[in-house]
Amino acid sequence: MNYKYVEDDDFIIIPIETSYINANENLNKIIDPVIKLIENDDYLIIAETPVAISQGRLVDEMKYEPGISAKFLAIIWSKYIWGYLLGPIFGIKDRTIKNLRRLPPESKRHKEVVLQLYGWKHALKPASEAGIDLSNAPGTFVSLLPENPEKVAKDIAKKIEEKTTKTAHVLIIDTDATYKRGKKYFTGLPIAINGINSNKGVFGYVLGQLSENVGSTPLGSSKNITVKEGIKMANIAENYQKTLSTNMETIHSVKNILGSNIDGTTVESLDSIVHTPAVIVREKNKYNL
């Protein structure tokens, strides 16, 4: 069958394009087209946010009244200490520094959410705390990381095999970084695949600035996989996502793509664009492509 794809040196990448996946909706929008396209030993790489939203892992930040600690973390700690002092010292990305320096007042509520749900270890991280996603949820809602991504990956792989008799390797990923120091891998995120030391919060973030950033973080896999292979596949998917005009990588890209401020985002506006929540990654030499 004909399908859309792009090539690099060793792989072809087949995007799975869908409408917006709503809260508590199943993942059939992803699985159904995959069933038509998947081949044995393909990788199916799925972004964490649609999985989390399908699980109903949404929190309305307007229900959280920021206390003194959250106000300190948002304004003094993140905006000024990290935005003007520690960020430049550690050499974090210019885009991150710029975003920290223009943190909106709503960031105080966000810090309160992080404090209550994940504690100081994650709240002290200046940005992308605990993998919470602000950019792909409506209004004042944010999405947490998916629950038990390994089980989700295995369940999806099982459904694909039952429908097609083909074996796919399903990987759920987050764009937040995994770092490498010596032979050890670690991330600030609360969860990751076996072999990546997770739940390091701000300590992982700070140490990460002094270590090698190896790319996106695999959260859950349907099969045993080496960290190196998992990160390789996660990065292939992430690099493709960055080429898309609809890629909402940060809250600041929402207005450009949807034409609305982050708090004005609706399900209807999110559904007005094409989403690419997953890609199939296939080795070219498997079929002499």
N, C-alpha and C positions, 0 to 999 in steps of 0.2 A: 504494500500500500504506500501511497505518497504521504510524506510527512515533512514537517519543517525540522531542519537541523543545522548545526554549525560544526565545523571541524577544527581541530588543532593537530599537532604533530602525531599524537598517538590515539586520540579518541574522537568520537562524534558525540555531540551533546544534543539531545532531543528535548526541547522544552515542553512541559505539560502546562498548557494555558487553561485557566478556569475563570469563572466569575468569583466574587468574594465568598469565602467560606464563613458562614455565620456561626454565632455561638450555639453550641450544643447540636450542630449539624454534623452528620457523618462525613467521612472523607471520600465518599464515592466520586466526587468531582475530580479527585486525583486518581483514584484507583481505576475507574471505568476506562479512561483513555489509555492508561498504562497497560491494561489487559490487552488492548489492541496492538500495542507497539513493542512490548517487552520480549526479549530473547533470553535464552539461558545465559546465566552469569553476568547479565547487565547489572549495573548499579542503579538504584532508584534513590536519589538524594532529595530529601524533603526538608524544607525550612521549618524551624521550630514553631513559629507564630501561628500558622494555620492549624497545626496539630493542637496547640494549647487552646486556641479559640474554640475549636471543635469540642474540646473537653469542658468548655465553659470556664476556663481559667482566667476570667476577667475580674478586675477590681475597679470600682468607681472611686477615683481619688478625691472627688468632691465630698465624700463621706468621711474623710480624714481631716481633722483640724490640726494644723501643725503646732507643735509645742516649741519651747525654747530650743531644744536640741536640734529639731528639724530646721528651724530658722537659722541657727548657727551653721549647720552643715550645708545648707543651700547657699547662703549669702557669704558668710565669712570664709568657710572652709573651701567650698567648691569654686565659687565665683572669683574670690580674691586670692586666697592662699594658693590654690591649684592653678587658677587662671593667669595669675601674674607672677607667682614665685616658683612653686614646685614644678608646674608644667614646663616652663622654659628650662629649668635646671635639669629635669629628667629627659628633656628633648622629646616630649610627646608631640603628636601631629599638630601642625598649625591649625587645621580645621577644628580639632578638639579644643585647643586653646581659645580659638575665636568663639566657639559655641559656649564654652564655660564663661567667658567674659560677658556674654549676653543672655545668661540664664534668666528666664522670665519669673515673675512672682509665683507662678504655679509650681515651681520647683520645690517650694517649701512643703507643699502637700505631698509631692512625690517622695521627698526624703522621709516624711512621716510614715508613708506606706512602707518604705524599705525598712525603717527602724522597727516598725511593729511586726512585719512579716519575717524579716531576715536578721535584724539586729545590727549592732554597730560595725561588725566586721565588714558587712556589705555596704552599709550606709556611708562609711568613710571613703569608699571608692568614689571618685569625683563624677564619674559618668558610667552609663550602662550597668547600673548596680543590679547584681543578682540576675542579669539577663532579662530584666523587665523591659518589655517593648512598648514604647509610647506611640509609635508611628502607624500602626496597622489596626488600630481599634477605634471605634466611634467615640466622639465627644470626649468626656473626661475619663473614659475607661482606659486601662492599660492591661496588657496580657502578661501573665507570669510564664515561666518556663513550663513545658508540658510535664504532666505527671507520668513517671515511669516510661520514658521514651524507648527504652529497650524493648519493653513488652509491646508497645505500639508498633515498633519496627517489625518485630517477629509476627504480630498478628497480620500486618499488611502483607508480609512475605508469604504467609500461609494462605491468605485469600487469593493472592496472585497464583500461587501454585495450584490451588484447588480449581481455579477457573481456567488455567492455561496448561497445567502440568509442567510449567517452566520455573526454574529456580532463579529468583532475583535476590540480590543483596540490598536490603533496604537500610538506609542510613538517615538518621534525623540529626540536623546540624544547627549550630548557632554561629552567627558571624563574630561573636566576641572571641577574643584571641586565646589561643593556647601558646604557651611559651616553652622554650627548651633551655635548660642550663645543664651542661655536661651531658649526661645520658638520661636525665629526668625531664619529664613533661609535666606541666602544671597549668592550671587556669583559675581565675577568680570565680568562675561560675559555680553554682551549687552542685552541678552534676556534670559528668562526662563519661565516656566509655572507659572500660578497664585499661589501665596503663597510663592514664592522665590523672594526676593528683588534683582533685577538684576541691571546691568550697574554700578557696583561699582568700576570697574577698579582696580587701585593700592590700593585704600582705602579698598576695599573688600579683596584684597590679603593680605595686612598687618594685618587687623583685623582677617582674617581667620587663620593666623599663631598662633593667641592667642585664637582660638576657636576650635570647633570640626569639623574635615573634615568628612562629612558624605557620600562622594562619588561623582559619576558622576552627571551631571546636566541634567534633563529633559527640553528640549527646547520647545516642543509643543506636545499636546496630543489631540487625537480625541474625548475625553470625559472629563468631569470634574473628576479630580482625586486629592486625597490628596497628599501633598508633600511627606509624608512618603512613600506612595505606589509608587509614581513615582520614587523616589530615589531607593527604593528597586528593582524595575524592571530594572532600568538603571544599577544598580550595578551587577545584575545577568548577564546581557548581557556583561558588561565590563569585568567581571571576566572570562567569557568564552573567550572573545577576547584575553585576556592575555595568554591563553594557546596555541594559534595558532602560528605556526612557521612563518607565513606570517604577523604577527601583526607588522605594522610599527608605533610604538607608538611615536617615535621621529625621527627627521631628521637623527640622528646618526645611526639608525637601517636600514636606506635605503640601505646603501652600503652592509651591511651583507646579506640583503634579495635579492636585485636586482643586486648586483655586480657593482654598479655605484655610483659615487658621486651624491649629490642631484641635482646639475645643469645639470648633464648628464642623468637624468631620462627622458625616452621617454614614449610615450603612448604605444609603442610596448613592452617595458620592464615592464611597469605596467600591461599590458595585458598578460604577460607571467606567472603570478602567479594566484592562485585561491584567489578570494576576498570573504570575508564574511561580506557584508554590513548590514546584518540584521539577527536576530534570532527570532524564535517563542518561547515564554515561555508559558508552559502549566502546570497547576496544576495537580499533580499526582492523588490526591484523587478524582478529578472530574470523572475519569474513573476507579477508584480503581487500579491505576497502581502501 
